[in-house]
Amino acid sequence: MALAGATVQAVESVGGSAGGVYLRSGTPGLLRLGLLAGLPGALFRPWWRMHVNRPFPVAEVHRSAQPVYLGDAEEAMRRFPQLVASLPFPFGSLYVPVVHDREAFGVLVVLRPATPGQPVDEADRKRMEEAGLQLGAVLAELAAEGRRVLWDREPVCVQLPSVTTPPIRIGSFDWDLTSGTVAADEGLCSILGISPGTFPGTVESLAERLAPEDAYGLWALARQAAESGGIAARRMRLIGPDGRSHLLEVSARADPPDGVGTRMNGFLVDLGTVPIGSDATERVPRAVVAIDRLGRIMYVNRYGEDLLRLPRARLVGRLLREAVPWLGHPAYEEYLRAALISDEAAHFLASSEPDEWVSVSLYPGHDGVTIVLTEGEQPDYRPGSVTSPAPGIGSPADRAASLYRPVALAIALTEAVTARQVSAVVTEELLPAFGGRQLAIYLLSDRHLYLAWETGFPQGFLNRFDGVSLDVRLPGVETLTSGRPLFFESMQQLARAYPDIPLDAHVGARAFLPLIASGRPVGSCILGFDRPRGFSPEERTVLTALAGLIAQALERARRYDSESALARGLQDALLPNRLPVRDKVDTVGRYLAGTQGMEVGGDWYDVIETGGGRLALVIGDVQGHGVAAAATMGQLRSAVRAFALGGHAPEEVVRGTNKLLIDLDPGQFASLCYVALDPETGAALAVRAGHPPPLLRHPDGATEVLDLDGGVVLGVADDATYPVTELRLEPGALLALFTDGLVERPGADIDDGIERLRASLAEHGLAPLTEAADHLIREARQTVDRPDDIALLLAARWSDLSARRRS
């Protein structure tokens, strides 16, 4: 109820057309769409999940706790090109954090028509932020009551209220399933058109207010909620006090949530009067279908019955994609998605049956979309233009899966950060969509094209074209210099256009696509096919659009390469070049960058000679990755060294570093483990701030996880205290400090990872110190997909009589 009310109120207050709420899930770092208002859930399935590290506004708002306002597509492209690539339609969007005090519950989102060149005004910003704070307060109350404020299910979809009705009304009820009694609040009584004192208090009195065919739905709803143990929702119709039919979104949950209880708590959202077609639409000699913003068919005129070959009784109330399967094809749904988000009309030609064509027009509005369908003519091109079609290859218009590829490819491209990864995504996504077998990508540098990726071509065939100048007459060059794609249905066509070009043994078609990003030439892309084939107008348009997405991804990859080199240089400069050499103590450090993102992070280690013959062993981990995390790490490392060299006690070092991080306010947290060791006596003082506990291998080989009292992570509370634990390292003992990247595995408990590391240290602790360090990180080093960076610091203490050094 809180999600629905807050979202609908926010959408209406800023003139939006849709909205939703992302909430934390049971998976760390993963947000899930909990509620979607004004849009069909199935149509937006790719956006149900959002990882907090993704380059999308929802993720950034959750990470930073700062709102994001995008007035139009141009502003969105500057800040979040991946968003525009995955939803390439003109629209505005507003995002605010759902927070209370310092706890972040999720993100509130509103979509609305674009306002080109006009930023989101202050009044709308204030309304959004107030809605986020109000929703955060409600969720905080639920959390205080012991409710688990996490979302791990599919989103609940609700309709927006009709613009022809009063503002949205929400009512709640409490239903005793055993006795049948129902307690209704004032909101529910208002929807029913009665005063609270006259409500009979029975479920039958509630059911009789519903349309007769929907009355059974109350019991079905109760059974569904009890069996699922979660929220169940159903759309029903209520005969209001004015005699008109009102749409209701009814949601309920069994109490307790596990479904064992005998009570049902729920709420009703009054969505307004049901749209009714007029006689005028019945007289129009075109098929007219009206759907609400959730994709349900609300009206069909008699011409619509004829064209769709189904009676109204089998159409009204059903989802469009289910009632008319050919209109539910992903390609055609792309047009519907564009109309719903951009609020602009869309027109396209669709194939309802083999050799039968329908002209489709979509006219969106606040309450839904009016669809006008007329019998269309056979398009100008013919599938017969394919010389020798093979299964899965061809160019009829109903090969609409290719029209859906911009969304799928754009989403996949957001995960690719290097040119090689971009090329791999294109190979996996683009070639299968069009039945291609060969791919080559050339990148532009100093007015020459250099081969960056190839697959499917004869070995060495493309080498002769590597490094060609832009003044050479080749299709791969001319497509870039002219900015026009070139399509050849067969190698014979290609040979006639370029008689001097060397050809391989294949006889299939070729497509040469220019890779241009924001008006800047990036390179060219070649698609090859095993057989001759035609290219329909739709396919040519889609391939050209996809080339633009690929070019943007490659341009982003180039920036990533330069930024990554800068970040790696920054990281190398911040980590110690060498560790101090001291009698009786040997130290060895290791660092492994993560393999995702910028491949640098905030993990660090250090060994500091603090005076008085003592050594400070330090290991820390700044939340996040990339240049920002590395820069924060450098500041913290400098702060720790300054405090340590100033003669401060261990707890004062950690407490001072904590206050410094809060003063810096980088929006990041950090963990730290600090051990002050006296090499002469082996006495040590250890302080831990939210960091994994170190391991200690005793001289007899027994290895334990040290039970250190700890404080909260750095950067949370400026009055935090950090207790000190006294230790002793006997001669022959080995101390291991590490960051969580070494012991964490997806889907596994971190304690299991620490136990594996403890067993490994017990087995290999007698090896020379460098070999022991290499062994402890060997498995992590061999892991290709390593989401986090890793730091490891080993310190071994020896007696004067020990002849064995381990450095």
C-alpha positions in Angstrom: 0.0 0.0 0.0 2.8 2.4 0.9 4.6 1.7 -2.4 1.5 2.2 -4.5 0.4 5.3 -2.7 3.8 7.0 -2.8 4.5 6.1 -6.4 1.2 7.2 -7.8 1.3 10.4 -5.8 4.8 11.2 -7.1 3.8 10.4 -10.7 0.8 12.7 -10.5 2.6 15.5 -8.6 5.2 16.0 -11.3 3.1 15.3 -14.4 4.5 11.8 -15.0 3.2 9.0 -17.1 4.6 6.1 -15.1 6.8 5.3 -12.1 8.2 2.7 -9.9 10.1 1.8 -6.7 13.3 -0.2 -6.6 14.0 -1.9 -3.2 17.0 -3.7 -1.7 16.8 -7.5 -2.2 18.2 -10.4 -0.3 21.1 -10.5 -2.7 23.8 -7.9 -1.6 24.2 -5.1 -4.1 21.1 -6.0 -6.1 18.0 -3.8 -6.3 14.7 -5.2 -7.5 11.7 -3.4 -8.9 9.1 -3.8 -6.2 6.3 -1.8 -7.8 5.6 -0.5 -11.3 2.8 2.0 -11.9 1.4 2.8 -15.3 3.4 0.3 -17.4 3.1 -3.4 -18.3 5.4 -5.4 -16.1 6.2 -8.1 -18.7 7.2 -5.4 -21.3 9.9 -4.1 -19.0 11.3 -7.4 -17.6 14.9 -6.5 -18.6 14.8 -3.6 -16.0 13.4 -5.6 -13.1 16.8 -6.0 -11.6 19.5 -3.4 -11.1 22.9 -4.0 -9.6 24.2 -1.0 -7.6 27.5 -0.9 -9.5 25.8 -0.5 -12.9 26.2 2.8 -14.8 22.5 3.6 -14.6 20.7 6.5 -12.7 18.9 4.1 -10.3 22.2 2.6 -9.2 24.0 6.0 -8.9 21.1 7.4 -6.8 21.2 4.4 -4.5 25.0 4.5 -4.2 25.3 8.3 -3.6 21.9 9.0 -1.9 21.7 12.0 -4.2 18.8 12.5 -6.7 19.2 12.5 -10.4 16.9 14.6 -12.7 17.0 14.1 -16.5 14.8 16.5 -18.5 15.3 14.9 -21.9 17.3 12.3 -23.9 20.1 14.7 -24.7 20.8 15.3 -21.0 20.5 11.5 -20.3 22.9 10.7 -23.1 25.5 13.0 -21.6 25.3 11.5 -18.2 24.0 8.0 -18.7 24.5 6.8 -22.3 23.7 3.2 -21.3 20.2 4.3 -20.3 19.5 5.9 -23.7 21.0 2.9 -25.5 18.7 0.5 -23.7 15.6 2.7 -24.0 16.2 4.8 -27.1 13.1 6.9 -26.8 12.6 10.6 -26.0 11.5 10.9 -22.3 12.3 12.6 -19.1 13.0 10.7 -15.8 13.4 11.7 -12.2 15.1 9.5 -9.5 15.3 10.2 -5.7 16.6 8.0 -2.9 14.2 6.3 -0.5 15.9 6.9 2.7 15.3 7.5 6.4 18.1 8.9 8.6 21.2 7.1 7.2 19.4 4.0 6.0 18.8 3.6 2.2 15.9 1.4 1.3 15.8 2.0 -2.5 15.0 4.4 -5.3 11.7 6.1 -6.4 11.5 6.7 -10.2 9.1 8.7 -12.3 9.0 8.7 -16.1 7.4 11.6 -17.9 7.4 13.3 -21.4 10.7 15.0 -22.3 11.1 18.7 -21.9 13.9 19.4 -24.5 16.3 22.1 -23.3 14.4 22.7 -20.0 15.8 21.3 -16.8 13.5 19.8 -14.2 12.2 22.8 -12.1 12.8 23.2 -8.4 9.1 22.6 -7.5 9.1 19.1 -9.1 12.5 18.3 -7.5 11.1 19.2 -4.1 8.0 17.1 -4.6 10.0 14.1 -5.6 12.4 14.5 -2.7 9.5 14.8 -0.2 7.9 11.7 -1.7 11.1 9.7 -1.3 11.5 10.9 2.3 7.9 10.1 3.2 8.2 6.6 1.7 11.5 6.1 3.5 9.8 7.0 6.8 7.1 4.5 6.2 9.5 1.7 5.4 11.6 2.6 8.4 8.5 2.1 10.6 8.0 -1.4 9.1 11.6 -2.2 9.7 11.3 -1.0 13.3 8.3 -3.4 13.7 10.6 -6.3 12.7 9.3 -6.5 9.1 11.8 -7.5 6.5 12.0 -4.6 4.1 13.5 -6.5 1.2 12.0 -7.4 -2.2 12.8 -10.7 -3.9 9.8 -11.2 -6.1 8.4 -9.9 -9.4 7.1 -6.3 -9.3 3.6 -5.6 -8.5 2.0 -3.6 -11.3 -0.7 -1.0 -10.6 -2.7 1.2 -12.9 -2.6 5.0 -12.7 -5.9 6.7 -11.8 -7.9 8.1 -14.7 -7.6 11.8 -15.4 -11.4 12.0 -15.6 -11.9 11.0 -12.0 -11.1 12.6 -8.6 -7.7 12.1 -7.1 -6.7 8.5 -6.3 -8.4 6.9 -3.3 -6.8 4.1 -1.3 -8.6 2.0 1.4 -7.5 -0.8 3.6 -9.2 -3.8 5.2 -8.6 -6.5 7.7 -10.4 -9.8 6.9 -10.9 -12.6 9.4 -11.0 -15.7 7.2 -12.5 -17.8 9.9 -15.5 -15.6 10.8 -15.8 -13.7 7.6 -15.8 -10.4 9.3 -14.1 -7.4 7.6 -12.9 -4.2 9.3 -12.7 -1.3 6.8 -11.0 2.0 7.2 -12.5 5.4 6.1 -10.7 5.2 2.8 -12.4 1.9 1.9 -15.8 3.2 3.0 -15.3 6.3 0.9 -14.6 4.1 -2.2 -17.8 2.1 -1.4 -19.8 5.3 -1.0 -20.9 4.6 2.6 -20.1 6.1 6.0 -17.8 4.0 8.3 -20.6 3.6 10.8 -22.9 1.9 8.3 -20.5 -0.7 6.9 -21.9 -4.2 7.8 -18.5 -5.6 8.5 -18.9 -8.9 6.5 -17.0 -10.1 3.5 -20.4 -10.7 1.7 -21.2 -7.0 2.1 -18.0 -6.2 0.4 -18.4 -8.7 -2.4 -21.9 -7.6 -3.3 -20.5 -4.2 -4.2 -18.4 -5.8 -6.9 -19.5 -6.5 -10.4 -21.1 -10.0 -10.3 -18.5 -11.7 -12.4 -15.7 -10.3 -10.1 -17.3 -11.2 -6.7 -15.6 -14.6 -6.6 -12.3 -12.9 -7.0 -12.1 -12.0 -3.3 -12.0 -15.6 -2.3 -9.6 -16.4 -5.1 -7.4 -13.6 -3.9 -7.4 -14.9 -0.3 -6.5 -18.4 -1.4 -3.7 -17.1 -3.7 -2.1 -15.0 -0.9 -2.4 -17.8 1.6 -0.8 -20.4 -0.7 2.0 -18.1 -1.9 2.9 -16.6 1.4 3.4 -13.3 -0.4 1.4 -10.4 -1.9 -1.4 -11.4 -4.2 -3.1 -8.8 -6.5 -6.1 -8.8 -8.7 -8.0 -6.3 -10.8 -11.7 -6.1 -10.1 -14.7 -3.8 -11.0 -16.8 -2.0 -8.4 -20.2 -0.6 -9.0 -19.8 2.8 -7.4 -22.5 4.9 -5.7 -22.9 6.8 -9.0 -23.8 3.5 -10.8 -20.6 3.6 -12.9 -18.1 0.8 -13.1 -14.8 1.6 -11.3 -11.6 -0.3 -11.7 -9.9 -1.5 -8.5 -6.5 -2.9 -7.9 -6.9 -5.2 -4.9 -3.8 -6.5 -3.1 -3.7 -8.7 0.0 -1.2 -10.6 2.1 -1.8 -13.4 4.6 -1.0 -12.5 8.3 1.5 -13.8 9.3 3.4 -13.5 6.0 4.1 -17.3 6.0 0.5 -17.9 5.1 -0.3 -20.0 8.2 -2.5 -17.3 9.8 -6.3 -16.9 9.5 -6.3 -13.2 8.7 -5.9 -11.3 5.5 -4.6 -7.7 5.3 -5.1 -5.8 2.1 -5.8 -2.5 0.4 -7.8 -1.3 -2.6 -6.7 1.4 -5.0 -9.5 3.1 -6.9 -8.3 3.6 -10.5 -11.3 5.5 -11.7 -14.1 4.7 -14.2 -13.7 2.0 -16.8 -13.2 3.6 -20.3 -16.2 3.0 -22.5 -16.1 3.2 -26.3 -18.7 5.5 -27.9 -20.9 4.8 -30.8 -18.6 6.9 -33.0 -15.8 4.4 -32.7 -18.3 1.7 -33.7 -18.9 3.5 -37.0 -15.3 4.1 -37.9 -14.3 1.6 -40.6 -11.1 0.7 -38.8 -10.3 -1.6 -36.1 -10.0 0.3 -32.8 -8.6 -1.4 -29.7 -8.0 0.5 -26.4 -5.6 -0.9 -23.8 -4.8 0.5 -20.3 -1.3 1.3 -19.3 -0.8 -2.2 -18.0 -1.5 -3.7 -21.4 -5.0 -5.0 -20.7 -7.6 -4.7 -23.5 -10.4 -2.4 -22.3 -12.4 -1.9 -25.5 -12.7 -3.3 -29.0 -15.0 -2.0 -31.7 -16.8 -4.3 -34.1 -14.3 -3.8 -36.9 -11.6 -4.9 -34.3 -13.5 -8.1 -33.8 -13.5 -8.8 -37.5 -9.9 -8.0 -38.1 -8.6 -9.9 -35.0 -11.1 -12.7 -35.7 -12.1 -12.9 -32.0 -15.3 -11.8 -30.2 -15.0 -9.0 -27.7 -15.8 -11.4 -24.8 -12.5 -13.2 -25.6 -10.5 -9.9 -25.9 -11.7 -7.4 -23.3 -9.9 -7.8 -19.9 -7.0 -9.9 -21.3 -3.5 -8.8 -21.8 -2.8 -7.7 -25.4 0.3 -9.9 -25.8 -1.8 -12.9 -24.7 -5.0 -12.2 -26.6 -3.3 -11.2 -29.9 0.0 -13.1 -29.9 1.3 -11.7 -33.1 1.1 -8.2 -31.6 2.9 -9.5 -28.6 6.1 -10.2 -30.6 9.2 -8.6 -29.1 9.7 -6.4 -32.2 6.2 -5.0 -32.1 6.3 -4.6 -28.4 9.3 -2.3 -28.9 7.0 0.2 -30.6 4.5 -0.1 -27.7 7.3 0.4 -25.2 8.3 3.6 -27.1 4.8 4.9 -27.2 4.2 4.3 -23.4 7.5 5.9 -22.4 7.8 8.8 -24.8 4.0 9.6 -25.0 4.4 9.9 -28.8 2.5 8.1 -31.5 4.1 5.2 -33.3 3.3 3.5 -36.6 4.5 0.3 -38.1 3.7 -2.5 -40.5 3.1 -6.0 -39.0 2.5 -9.4 -40.3 -0.5 -11.1 -38.6 -0.3 -14.2 -40.8 2.0 -15.4 -43.6 1.4 -13.0 -46.5 -1.1 -10.9 -44.4 -0.1 -7.4 -43.4 -1.6 -5.0 -40.9 -0.9 -1.3 -40.6 -0.7 -0.5 -36.9 -0.9 3.0 -35.3 -0.4 3.6 -31.5 -1.8 6.7 -29.9 -0.7 6.9 -26.2 -2.4 8.9 -23.5 -2.5 9.2 -19.7 -5.0 6.3 -19.3 -3.6 4.0 -22.0 -3.1 3.5 -25.7 -5.5 3.6 -28.5 -4.5 1.1 -31.3 -5.9 1.6 -34.8 -5.4 -1.3 -37.2 -6.1 -1.4 -40.9 -5.4 -4.0 -43.6 -2.0 -3.2 -45.1 -0.4 -3.8 -48.4 2.4 -6.2 -49.2 5.7 -4.2 -48.6 7.8 -3.2 -51.6 10.5 -5.8 -50.9 9.8 -9.5 -51.2 11.3 -12.5 -49.4 11.9 -13.8 -52.8 14.7 -11.4 -53.3 16.8 -13.9 -51.4 18.6 -15.9 -54.1 18.9 -19.1 -52.1 17.4 -18.8 -48.6 18.4 -21.3 -45.9 16.7 -22.1 -42.6 17.1 -19.1 -40.2 18.3 -16.8 -43.0 16.2 -14.4 -45.0 14.6 -11.0 -44.9 10.8 -11.2 -44.5 9.4 -8.5 -42.3 8.1 -10.9 -39.7 11.7 -11.9 -38.8 11.1 -9.4 -36.1 13.5 -10.8 -33.6 16.1 -8.7 -35.3 14.0 -5.6 -34.6 14.2 -6.4 -30.9 18.0 -6.6 -30.8 18.7 -2.9 -30.1 17.4 -3.5 -26.5 19.1 -6.9 -26.0 22.3 -5.7 -27.5 22.3 -2.4 -25.6 21.8 -4.1 -22.3 24.6 -6.6 -23.0 26.9 -3.7 -24.2 26.5 -2.0 -20.8 28.5 -4.9 -19.3 31.3 -4.6 -21.8 34.1 -2.2 -20.8 37.0 -3.1 -23.2 37.0 -3.1 -27.0 37.5 -6.9 -26.9 34.5 -7.3 -24.6 32.4 -5.1 -26.9 33.4 -7.2 -29.9 32.6 -10.4 -28.1 29.1 -9.1 -27.2 28.5 -8.2 -30.8 29.6 -11.7 -31.9 27.2 -13.3 -29.4 24.2 -11.0 -29.9 24.3 -9.6 -33.4 25.4 -12.5 -35.5 22.7 -15.0 -34.3 20.0 -12.4 -34.6 20.6 -12.0 -38.4 21.9 -15.4 -39.2 25.4 -14.1 -39.8 28.6 -16.2 -39.7 31.4 -13.7 -40.0 32.3 -10.5 -38.2 35.2 -8.0 -38.5 35.6 -4.8 -36.6 38.2 -2.2 -37.7 39.1 0.8 -35.5 40.3 4.2 -36.8 43.6 5.6 -35.7 45.7 8.3 -37.5 43.5 8.0 -40.6 44.1 4.3 -40.9 41.8 1.4 -40.1 43.3 -1.4 -38.0 41.7 -4.8 -37.5 40.6 -5.1 -33.9 38.4 -8.3 -34.0 37.5 -11.0 -36.4 35.6 -14.3 -36.4 34.5 -16.6 -39.1 36.8 -15.4 -41.9 39.5 -17.7 -43.4 42.7 -17.5 -41.4 44.9 -14.6 -42.5 42.4 -13.4 -45.2 41.8 -10.0 -43.5 45.5 -9.3 -42.8 45.9 -7.6 -46.2 43.3 -5.0 -45.1 44.9 -4.2 -41.7 46.1 -0.7 -41.5 44.6 0.6 -44.8 44.5 4.3 -45.3 41.2 6.2 -45.7 42.0 7.1 -49.3 41.9 3.4 -50.4 38.7 2.4 -52.3 37.4 -0.4 -50.2 33.8 -0.8 -48.9 35.0 -0.9 -45.3 36.7 2.4 -45.8 33.9 4.1 -47.9 31.2 3.2 -45.4 33.1 5.1 -42.8 34.1 8.1 -44.9 30.6 8.5 -46.3 28.7 7.6 -43.2 26.4 5.3 -45.2 26.0 1.6 -44.7 26.6 -0.7 -47.7 24.6 -3.9 -48.4 25.4 -6.5 -50.9 23.0 -9.5 -51.3 25.7 -11.7 -52.8 29.5 -11.7 -53.4 28.7 -11.2 -57.1 27.1 -7.8 -56.3 30.2 -6.9 -54.2 32.5 -8.0 -57.0 30.6 -5.8 -59.5 30.8 -2.8 -57.2 34.5 -3.3 -56.3 36.0 -5.3 -59.2 39.6 -5.1 -57.7 38.8 -6.2 -54.2 40.1 -9.7 -53.1 37.3 -12.1 -52.3 37.3 -15.1 -50.0 35.7 -18.4 -50.9 32.3 -17.6 -49.4 29.5 -16.7 -51.8 27.2 -15.1 -49.2 26.0 -11.5 -48.6 28.0 -8.7 -46.9 27.0 -5.7 -44.8 29.4 -2.9 -44.2 28.4 -0.6 -41.3 29.9 2.7 -40.3 30.8 3.0 -36.6 30.2 6.6 -35.8 29.6 7.9 -32.2 28.2 11.4 -31.6 29.4 12.5 -35.1 33.0 11.1 -34.5 34.2 8.3 -36.7 35.3 5.2 -34.7 35.7 2.5 -37.3 33.7 0.1 -39.5 32.0 -3.2 -39.0 31.7 -6.0 -41.5 29.0 -8.7 -41.3 29.3 -11.8 -43.5 26.7 -14.5 -44.4 27.3 -18.0 -45.7 24.6 -17.6 -48.3 23.2 -14.8 -50.5 20.3 -13.0 -48.9 18.3 -9.8 -49.1 18.2 -7.0 -46.6 14.7 -5.6 -45.8 14.2 -1.9 -45.1 13.6 -2.8 -41.4 16.8 -4.8 -41.2 18.8 -2.1 -42.8 17.4 0.5 -40.3 18.1 -1.8 -37.4 21.6 -2.7 -38.4 22.4 1.0 -38.9 21.1 1.8 -35.4 23.0 -1.1 -33.9 26.2 0.2 -35.5 25.6 3.4 -33.6 25.3 1.6 -30.3 28.4 -0.5 -31.1 30.3 2.7 -31.9 29.3 4.3 -28.6 30.4 1.2 -26.7 33.8 1.2 -28.5 34.3 4.9 -27.9 33.5 4.3 -24.2 36.0 1.4 -24.2 38.7 3.7 -25.5 38.0 6.1 -22.7 38.0 3.2 -20.3 41.4 2.0 -21.5 43.0 5.4 -20.9 41.2 5.9 -17.5 42.2 2.4 -16.5 45.8 3.0 -17.3 45.6 6.2 -15.2 43.9 4.4 -12.4 46.5 1.5 -12.4 49.3 4.1 -12.3 47.6 5.8 -9.4 47.2 2.5 -7.6 50.8 1.5 -8.1 51.9 4.9 -6.8 49.8 4.6 -3.7 50.9 1.1 -2.7 54.3 0.8 -1.0 57.2 0.2 -3.3 59.0 -1.9 -0.7 58.4 -2.9 2.9 60.8 -2.1 5.7 63.6 -4.6 6.5 63.9 -5.3 10.2 65.6 -7.8 12.4 63.4 -10.5 13.8 60.4 -9.6 11.6 59.9 -10.4 7.9 56.9 -8.9 6.0 55.5 -9.7 2.5 52.6 -7.9 0.8 50.5 -8.9 -2.3 47.8 -7.0 -4.2 45.5 -8.3 -6.9 43.2 -6.0 -8.9 39.6 -7.1 -9.6 38.8 -8.2 -13.1 35.5 -6.2 -13.3 35.1 -2.4 -13.8 38.3 -0.3 -13.7 40.3 -3.2 -12.3 41.5 -1.0 -9.5 40.0 -0.5 -6.1 40.5 0.7 -2.6 42.4 -2.2 -1.0 45.8 -1.5 0.5 48.4 -2.7 2.9 51.3 -0.9 4.6 54.1 -1.5 7.1 55.2 1.6 9.1 58.2 2.1 11.3 56.6 4.1 14.1 59.7 4.8 16.3 60.8 3.1 19.4 61.5 0.0 17.4 57.9 -0.7 16.7 56.2 -1.7 13.4 52.6 -0.9 12.4 51.0 -3.6 10.2 48.1 -2.1 8.3 45.5 -3.4 5.9 42.4 -1.6 4.7 39.6 -1.7 2.2 37.7 1.3 0.8 34.2 0.5 -0.5 33.9 0.5 -4.3 36.2 0.4 -7.2 37.8 2.7 -9.7 39.7 6.0 -9.5 37.5 7.4 -6.7 38.1 4.4 -4.4 41.8 4.4 -5.2 42.0 8.2 -4.4 40.2 7.8 -1.1 42.5 4.9 -0.3 45.5 7.1 -0.9 44.2 9.7 1.5 43.4 7.1 4.2 46.9 5.5 3.8 48.5 8.9 4.2 46.4 9.6 7.3 47.2 6.3 8.9 50.9 6.9 8.3 50.7 10.4 9.7 49.0 9.4 12.9 51.3 6.4 13.3 54.4 8.4 12.8 53.1 11.0 15.2 53.3 8.5 18.0 49.6 8.0 18.5 48.3 4.8 20.2 46.6 2.3 17.9 43.0 3.2 18.9 43.8 6.9 18.4 45.2 6.1 14.9 42.0 4.4 13.9 39.7 6.9 15.6 41.5 9.9 13.9 41.4 8.2 10.5 37.6 7.6 11.0 37.0 11.3 11.7 39.1 12.3 8.7 37.1 10.1 6.3 33.8 11.6 7.6 35.2 15.1 7.1 36.3 14.2 3.6 32.7 13.0 2.9 33.5 11.1 -0.2 30.3 9.0 0.1 32.4 5.9 0.8 33.1 3.7 3.8 36.3 1.8 4.6 37.4 -1.1 6.8 40.8 -1.2 8.6 42.9 -3.5 10.7 45.9 -2.0 12.5 48.4 -4.0 14.5 51.3 -2.3 16.4 54.0 -4.9 16.9 57.2 -4.9 19.0 59.6 -7.1 17.1 61.8 -7.6 20.3 59.1 -9.0 22.6 56.4 -10.1 20.1 53.8 -8.0 22.0 51.2 -6.5 19.8 48.2 -4.2 20.1 45.4 -4.8 17.5 42.5 -2.6 16.5 39.8 -3.7 14.0 37.2 -1.4 12.3 34.7 -3.5 10.4 37.5 -5.6 8.8 37.8 -9.4 8.6 39.9 -10.7 11.6 43.5 -11.7 10.9 44.9 -15.3 11.2 47.7 -16.4 13.4 49.8 -19.5 12.8 51.6 -20.5 15.9 55.2 -22.0 15.9 53.7 -25.5 16.4 51.6 -25.2 13.2 48.3 -24.6 15.0 46.4 -21.8 13.1 43.5 -19.7 14.5 41.2 -16.9 13.5 42.0 -14.2 16.0 39.0 -13.1 18.1 39.6 -9.3 18.0 37.0 -6.9 19.4 36.0 -4.6 16.6 34.3 -1.3 15.9 32.1 -0.1 13.0 33.6 0.6 9.6 35.2 4.0 9.1 33.1 6.8 7.7 29.9 6.0 9.6 29.9 7.6 13.1 32.3 10.3 14.2 32.0 9.2 17.8 32.8 5.6 17.1 35.1 3.8 19.6 37.6 1.1 18.7 38.7 -1.4 21.4 42.3 -2.7 21.6 43.2 -6.4 21.8 46.6 -7.5 23.2 48.4 -10.3 21.3 51.8 -11.9 21.3 53.7 -13.4 18.4 56.1 -16.0 19.6 59.3 -16.7 17.5 58.2 -18.7 14.5 54.7 -17.3 14.5 53.1 -16.0 11.3 50.4 -13.3 11.2 48.2 -12.9 8.1 46.1 -9.8 7.4 43.8 -9.8 4.3 40.8 -8.1 2.7 37.5 -9.7 2.1 38.1 -10.2 -1.7 40.4 -13.1 -0.8 37.7 -15.0 1.1 34.4 -14.0 -0.4 32.7 -16.1 -3.0 29.3 -15.4 -4.6 26.6 -17.4 -2.9 28.9 -18.7 -0.1 29.3 -17.6 3.5 32.4 -15.5 4.2 33.1 -17.7 7.3 33.6 -20.7 4.9 36.1 -18.6 2.9 38.0 -17.6 6.1 38.2 -21.3 7.1 39.6 -22.3 3.8 42.3 -19.6 4.1 43.1 -20.7 7.7 43.5 -24.3 6.5 45.8 -23.2 3.6 47.9 -21.1 6.0 48.3 -24.0 8.4 49.4 -26.3 5.5 51.8 -23.9 3.8 53.0 -21.6 6.7 56.4 -23.3 6.9 57.3 -22.3 3.3 59.4 -19.2 2.7 57.3 -16.2 3.3 57.1 -15.2 -0.4 56.1 -18.7 -1.4 53.4 -18.8 1.3 52.0 -15.5 0.1 51.9 -16.6 -3.5 50.2 -19.9 -2.5 47.5 -18.1 -0.5 46.5 -15.9 -3.5 47.1 -18.6 -6.2 43.5 -19.6 -6.5 42.3 -16.0 -6.7 44.9 -15.1 -9.3 43.7 -17.9 -11.5 40.1 -16.7 -11.3 39.0 -15.0 -14.5 35.9 -13.3 -13.1 37.1 -11.6 -9.9 34.6 -8.9 -8.8 36.7 -7.5 -5.9 40.4 -6.6 -5.5 42.5 -8.4 -2.9 45.3 -7.3 -0.5 47.3 -9.7 1.7 50.0 -8.9 4.3 52.1 -11.5 6.0 54.4 -10.9 9.0 56.6 -13.6 10.5 58.6 -13.1 13.7 61.9 -14.9 14.4 64.4 -15.2 17.2 68.1 -14.1 17.1 69.1 -17.8 16.8 66.9 -18.4 13.7 69.0 -18.9 10.6 66.0 -19.1 8.3 64.7 -16.0 6.8 61.4 -15.9 4.8 61.6 -12.8 2.7 
